[in-house]
Structures are given as structure tokens and as C-alpha cells.
């Protein structure tokens, strides 16, 4: 049994021993650094990886327009987040003040408060008070028409502001497509040229430029359309609140009119040259 175990150990250990003996003898004069370099796989190429910024810059002149469009898009989103809100249309504090002043028939005070506020309902009330002051014999239908006209103007202005995001969402992918077409043209031009192996380098460069432009255009256009849908819904909600606030003001004025088709008595100091 001992002899059998010895033979098995000799059969297993002999190739390992032969490998450990012959491996150092193959390169006896190599220093440790050279040995480490020789141990590195020969199939790994030495490629300089480009950063994202370098890739975008090398993608052609279309990227300049896409970059400017992205900056404009971010600025619009920030401005809309600060301005398209309920406080810019009809705040609770202004509506409470307007309700109290209308019930007291203090039109001069309400006009002064409206001048200090930049809200949409404040501009509507200011137009109403200006019209009723200059036309003391106007009836409620004419006052309602003035309110609806000013409300429509404010609503149209709000909707037109939001459509800028939709324009960016359509223009950005088209610019990306333009850069893609230019990159493909360069690729096929290099493929048809008699440049030897260099044409494959130019081919890959053109394809990379095309794909980068496509990606950049979609990366700007998709968020722009998402924010457009968000702000469009928010704008419609705010327009509904503006209509509700205007209806409330007109209802209070109709009570002041007393249903007789004549305007109520106004404060004597509510004269145009004193405003």
C-alpha cells in the first residue's frame, strides 16, 4: 500500500515539478519588472478613454446648438417653477382683501391693493375698476365683458409661455438627427476613400459622432416634452382658478349693482387724476 501511494504521488507531482523547473529557465535573465510586463496579457490594447466632455466636443458643430438649447431649457424650467404657481394667479390673501373691500365699496382701497400685487386676478380687477371709473353708466354686461377679455389675455399669455418647452422638445431631436446625418455622410465618405486601414478609423469616428448627436437630441427633447406636459396641466388648473376668482369678483359687483343695471355709488375720491 505504501508503494502504491508513493507511485501515485510521484505521478501527480512530476508534471508540476517539471513546470516549476522549466518555467524559470525559459527567461532566466529577466528582471522583476520585465517579468511582470510579460505576465500582462498581450491582447489588452492601450486605448485612451475619452471623457464625456471630450466626446461631446468632438461630435461636431451641431453639439454647440444642442448645448445652447439645453441651457435655455433649464432656464425655462427654473423660471416656470417660480412663476407658474397659484400665488402668481390668485392668492388667498388677495382674494380675502378684495372680498372685504368690495363689500365695503372701498374701490379706491381695492385699486391701491391691486396696483401693489402682480397677480393675474389683480390685473383683472384693476381693469374692471378702471373701466367702471371712466364709465360710470356702464352696466354689468359690459363690466363682465371687460373681465372676460382681460382674463382671456392672461390665459393666452400663460399658455404661450408653456409652449416654448414644446418647441424645444421638437427642435432638439431634429438637431440631433441633423448631426446624425452629417456623421453618417462622413462615415460613408471615409469608407469609399482609398485610405487603406485609416478609413476604418474615420468610419468608426463618423458613426460615433452620429450616435452622440442622436443621443444628445433625445436627451434634451424627451425631458422638454415631459416638463411641457407637466406645466401645461398646471397652467390649465391655474386658468380655471383665475376664472373662478373672476366670477367671484363679478358676483360681488353684481350685488353692488343691485340688479338695476346701474353702477353703485363710488367713493368720491376715486378720480383718475388722483390715482
Order of alpha helices (4+ residues) and beta strands (2+ residues): alpha-alpha-alpha-alpha-alpha-alpha-alpha-alpha-alpha
